[in-house]
Amino acid sequence: MGDIPTTTDHWLCVRSKESTTTGERPLLRLTYYVDATRPSLSSINPVNNEIGVAVNAKLFMYFSENIFATTGYNISIRKLVD
């Protein structure tokens, strides 16, 4: 197994109590997966170019996979013309 990539934040907290006998010490096996495929936007509601949408209507965005909030990334919503 190689090193965990440094391009993504990872948190790992492991606590164990050491035994004086080597054979009784806990074994830690760590398996991880790095998802290199970014989620894509599957659909939005209200749909693009929908007419008569209230100014305070909620925008729902659906993605190809589950996404999680994180710091440092933003979604910008702008008018196309100005």
Residue pairs with C-beta under 8 A, 6 or more apart in sequence:
1 30
4 10
4 32
5 34
8 34
10 32
12 30
14 28
16 25
16 26
16 28
18 25
19 25
39 63
39 64
39 65
39 66
39 67
40 63
40 64
41 61
41 62
41 63
41 64
42 62
42 63
42 64
43 62
44 59
44 60
44 61
44 62
45 59
45 60
45 62
46 53
46 57
46 59
59 77
61 75
